[in-house]
């Protein structure tokens, strides 16, 4: 599982020239899935996303979480996070999880995250236009492979 978190002042998902979902201050999260991803990874990512101190306090220090600021999340599926661009000029997407399974994981991830922080979504597989005003910018990458590395170090 790969996630790209961007701290935003606002973000919106547009489908068919209409605003489908939007948030004010919070996180825009792009998420992609690969073979081996499962529901048992979700609690770690929920905790990491909702407790990560990447919002500024009154002293402009990154000391606040999305929960502290009562922010919202816009969660967008993005299979291209598993692009393999190194052979030729057209990226391969074979590392991305199959459509049906990825959609199932996306919906379950959104549901669980939404129980902690207000979460709005795009539409899995749709042609979406994403507009955002990045704040900072602050962009954080999370990858399930990195969890394995962290856990081996303990």
C-alpha positions in Angstrom: 0.0 0.0 0.0 1.3 3.4 -0.9 -0.1 6.7 0.3 0.9 10.3 -0.6 -0.3 12.7 2.1 -0.5 16.4 1.2 -1.3 19.0 3.8 -3.9 21.3 2.1 -5.8 24.5 2.8 -8.5 23.1 0.6 -9.0 20.3 -2.0 -11.7 19.1 -4.3 -12.5 16.2 -6.6 -14.3 17.1 -9.8 -16.0 14.4 -11.9 -17.8 15.2 -15.2 -17.2 19.0 -14.6 -19.0 18.9 -11.2 -17.6 19.0 -7.7 -18.0 15.6 -6.3 -16.4 16.1 -2.9 -14.3 18.8 -1.3 -12.6 19.7 2.0 -11.1 22.7 3.6 -8.0 22.4 5.9 -6.8 18.9 6.2 -5.1 16.2 4.1 -5.4 15.2 0.5 -4.4 11.5 0.4 -3.7 9.5 -2.7 -3.8 5.8 -2.1 -2.8 2.8 -4.2 -2.7 -0.9 -3.5 -0.5 -3.9 -4.5 -0.5 -7.6 -4.1 -0.2 -8.6 -0.5 -2.0 -5.6 0.9 -4.7 -6.5 3.4 -7.0 -5.2 6.1 -4.5 -6.0 8.8 -2.3 -3.1 7.6 -5.1 -0.6 8.0 -4.9 0.1 11.8 -1.2 1.1 11.5 -2.0 3.5 8.7 -5.1 4.9 10.5 -3.0 5.6 13.6 -0.1 7.1 11.6 -2.3 9.4 9.5 -4.5 10.7 12.3 -1.7 11.2 14.8 1.1 12.5 12.7 2.1 16.0 13.8 2.3 17.8 10.4 0.2 20.8 11.1 1.6 24.1 12.5 1.0 25.3 16.1 0.9 29.0 17.0 4.7 29.0 16.9 4.8 27.6 13.3 6.2 24.3 14.6 4.8 21.0 13.2 3.2 19.9 16.5 -0.4 19.3 15.6 -2.2 16.3 14.1 -5.2 16.4 11.8 -7.3 15.5 14.9 -5.9 18.5 16.8 -7.0 20.9 14.1 -10.3 19.2 13.4 -9.3 18.8 9.8 -10.8 16.6 7.1 -9.4 14.1 4.6 -10.0 13.8 0.9 -9.1 10.2 -0.1 -8.4 9.5 -3.7 -7.6 6.1 -5.2 -4.6 6.2 -7.5 -3.3 3.0 -9.0 -0.5 4.9 -10.7 1.4 5.0 -7.4 2.5 1.5 -8.5 3.7 2.6 -11.9 7.0 1.0 -13.0 8.5 3.6 -15.3 12.0 2.2 -15.8 11.6 0.0 -18.9 10.8 2.0 -22.0 8.7 5.1 -22.2 5.3 3.8 -21.2 5.0 2.9 -17.5 3.8 -0.6 -16.6 1.0 -0.9 -14.0 1.3 -4.6 -13.3 2.3 -4.0 -9.7 -1.0 -2.3 -9.0 -3.6 -4.6 -7.4 -6.4 -5.9 -9.6 -9.4 -3.5 -9.9 -12.0 -5.5 -7.9 -9.7 -6.2 -5.0 -8.3 -2.7 -4.9 -11.7 -1.1 -5.0 -12.8 -3.3 -2.1 -9.7 -2.3 0.0 -10.2 1.4 -1.0 -13.8 1.4 0.3 -12.9 -0.4 3.5 -10.0 1.9 4.1 -12.2 5.0 3.6 -14.8 3.6 5.9 -12.4 2.9 8.7 -10.5 6.2 8.4 -13.9 8.0 8.4 -14.6 6.6 11.8 -11.7 8.6 13.1 -11.6 11.7 11.0 -14.2 13.1 8.6 -13.3 11.6 5.3 -14.6 12.3 1.8 -13.7 10.3 -1.3 -13.5 10.3 -5.0 -14.9 7.5 -7.2 -12.7 4.5 -7.7 -11.7 4.1 -11.3 -13.3 7.4 -12.4 -11.6 10.1 -14.4 -11.2 12.7 -11.6 -9.8 16.2 -11.7 -8.2 17.1 -8.3 -7.7 20.7 -7.3 -5.8 21.7 -4.2 -4.1 24.4 -2.5 -1.0 22.8 -0.9 -0.1 24.2 2.5 3.7 24.4 3.1 4.1 22.4 1.0 4.1 19.4 3.3 4.0 16.1 1.5 4.6 12.7 3.2 5.0 9.3 1.6 3.9 6.2 3.4 4.6 2.7 2.1 3.7 -0.7 3.6 7.1 -2.0 2.6 8.7 0.6 4.9 6.7 -0.8 7.9 8.5 -4.1 7.4 11.8 -2.3 7.5 10.9 -0.4 10.7 9.6 -3.6 12.4 12.9 -5.4 11.6 14.8 -2.7 13.3 13.0 -3.4 16.6 
